[in-house]
Amino acid sequence: MVLWLVVAFIALSATLILALSLGPLRKAANVGTIRAIVAVQYAAAALLAGARLAGKA
């Protein structure tokens, strides 16, 4: 149960950061780095969810 909360928190965090990078921060000099961090967060959430569904976590 706790792992699902962690996955949800990571996904929510990544969504918030992505929304900021597409909105107020889109003209920032390092927006590519911010979006790369979002991609890593989504990958981590997907990996954790996949491990939980496969019964490995």
Secondary structure, DSSP 8 states (H G I E B T S, - for coil): -HHHHHHHHHHHHHHHHHHHHHTTTTTSTTHHHHHHHHHHHHHHHHHHHHHHHHT--
